[in-house]
Amino acid sequence: MAKLNTETIARLRQLVEDGRQVLQEVEDLKQGLNETVKAIGEELEVKPGQLMKVIKTAKKGDLTEKREQFDEFEEMLNAIGKGV
């Protein structure tokens, strides 16, 4: 570990304070998003969890990958006679 002198202690304090603030902001934003999703879900009669999946899929841009995974899942269920 590096020796702690006055400069490194000041930098460490600043890092911890900045990190604490960022984490608090992230927590606050997530809470606000959850509240918004819940309210809109009630309006649209859609489960909040479903809306969050849509948001996360849109963010990641991985709908094609999810569709392929579902197709594989469906194929396995059909193979064992449990498909719909």
C-alpha positions in Angstrom: 0.0 0.0 0.0 1.2 3.5 -0.8 2.3 5.6 2.1 -0.4 8.1 3.1 0.8 11.6 3.2 -1.2 14.8 3.4 -1.8 14.9 -0.4 -2.9 11.3 -0.8 -5.1 11.5 2.3 -6.8 14.6 0.7 -7.3 12.8 -2.6 -8.6 9.7 -0.8 -11.1 11.8 1.1 -12.3 13.5 -2.1 -12.6 10.2 -3.8 -14.7 8.7 -1.0 -17.0 11.8 -0.9 -17.4 11.9 -4.7 -18.1 8.2 -4.8 -20.6 8.5 -1.9 -22.4 11.3 -3.8 -22.5 9.4 -7.1 -23.9 6.3 -5.4 -26.6 8.3 -3.7 -27.6 9.9 -7.0 -27.8 6.5 -8.7 -30.0 5.2 -5.9 -32.2 8.3 -6.1 -32.5 7.9 -9.9 -33.4 4.2 -9.6 -36.0 5.0 -7.1 -37.5 7.7 -9.3 -37.5 5.3 -12.3 -39.2 2.6 -10.3 -41.9 5.0 -9.2 -42.5 6.2 -12.7 -42.6 2.6 -14.1 -45.1 1.6 -11.4 -47.4 4.6 -12.2 -47.3 4.1 -15.9 -47.7 0.4 -15.5 -50.9 1.0 -13.5 -52.2 3.4 -16.2 -51.4 0.9 -19.0 -52.4 -2.2 -16.9 -49.0 -3.6 -17.5 -46.9 -5.2 -14.8 -43.9 -2.9 -13.7 -41.6 -5.9 -14.1 -42.6 -6.3 -17.7 -42.0 -2.6 -18.4 -38.5 -2.8 -16.8 -37.7 -5.7 -19.1 -38.6 -3.6 -22.0 -36.5 -0.7 -20.8 -33.5 -3.0 -20.2 -33.8 -4.7 -23.5 -34.0 -1.3 -25.3 -30.9 -0.2 -23.4 -28.9 -3.3 -24.3 -30.3 -3.6 -27.8 -30.4 -7.3 -27.4 -33.9 -8.2 -28.6 -32.5 -10.5 -31.3 -30.4 -12.4 -28.8 -33.4 -12.8 -26.4 -35.6 -14.0 -29.3 -32.9 -16.6 -30.2 -32.7 -17.8 -26.6 -36.5 -18.0 -26.5 -36.6 -20.0 -29.7 -34.1 -22.5 -28.2 -36.1 -22.7 -25.0 -39.3 -23.3 -27.0 -37.6 -26.0 -29.1 -36.5 -27.9 -26.0 -40.0 -27.7 -24.5 -41.4 -29.0 -27.8 -38.9 -31.8 -27.9 -40.0 -33.1 -24.5 -43.6 -32.7 -25.3 -44.2 -29.7 -22.9 -44.6 -27.1 -25.6 -47.8 -25.2 -26.0 
